[in-house]
Amino acid sequence: MTAIGSTGRWTQTEYARNGTVDIAYDTLAGSEGDPLLLVMGLAVSRFWWPTGLCQEFAARGFAVARYDQRDAGESTRMPDTGSRNPFVAVARKRGAYTSEDMTDDAIAVLDALGWNRAHLFGASLGGIIAQRIALRHPDRVLSVVSAAGLPSDTSGLGAVRYIRFGMLARLARLKIPEGREGDIQLSLALARAVASPAYPFDETASREWIEREADSGPRDTRAQSRQVGAGWHGPKLRELRKPTLVLHGDHDPLLRVSAARNTAKAIAGARLVLLPGAGHDLPQPLWGTIADEVRRNAGTPLSRRPPAIAGRGCARRRGATPAASPPRPPPGTPPDAR
């Protein structure tokens, strides 16, 4: 893994506000460059992003931020809608909130960071949300990476054709105690279930961050139901006009590869990259490859572009102020006195 100077620790949790909803976020300390916002999957917290992968992003010229979607992690938990079954929630006509609300949460985070525009990387459900952020707020998005996700046009029971139900059935049969210890056990079981078969599952590393940041998301079926029940009423996926990379493990135990193929097919110019031996996760041996692909999709880092180009539309980091333009000389001033 590439050494990245002082990066590796995350800043203190801060909150962005979207209406009555507080969205928790943090940034990778020491990361500088093009803004990259990470969007995690179904009802789990931002702590599921591997710090080592984020360091690889930083090494390739990205300033890295991650956030908890509503109903996940340290963000606001929404009012209970009564359903414990995510599949029932998908079939309903109306949910507790919309997918548009979820995209607006991400924009609130960009505003709080002082980022005018950003590159997006979404994983699993986060991949769908990243697509929809770009569709609803194209002026705030530079590029999109959707990993292990469905096409954003997928709605209702249309998702069934992409899902492998064997893993879900195995997880549903687990008998896990309540409380923090149970949350840790369930998170470990989930991490192991979605892990890449071609690469050894690093239980020590997984246990280290899971025990440090115990996450109730894998247990909270009501929160899962509210997220998957958030309907989308925005533009069709074919209207997405940003550089787009679609990543998918060729041994994903949860979503069929056809989900990735159909996502890439719907977006003009999108690139599909299948990760060999990968599951429904981002395995450590592929971090360098993934970071390279994300950099390729984003284009040349702003820091390496000619000044006339780098200055255009460049997002500012929080607390930064634009450089003042030099004063114009009065009319008639001789050239050598300017």
Secondary structure, DSSP 4 states (H G I P E B T S, - for coil): ----TTTTSBPPPEEEEETTEEEEEEEBTT--SEEEEEE--TT--GGGS-HHHHHHHHHTTEEEEEEPPTTSTTSPPPPP-S---HHHHHHSS--SS-HHHHHHHHHHHHHHHT-SSEEEEEETHHHHHHHHHHHH-GGGEEEEEEES---TT--GGGGGGGB-HHHHHHHHT----SSHHHHHHHHHHHHHHHS-TTS---HHHHHHHHHHT---TTT-HHHHHHHHT----S--GGG--S-EEEEEETT-SSB-HHHHHHHHHHSTT-EEEEETT--SS--GGGHHHHHHHHHHHH-S-GGGS-HHHHTTTPPPPTT--PPPPPPPPPTT--GGG-
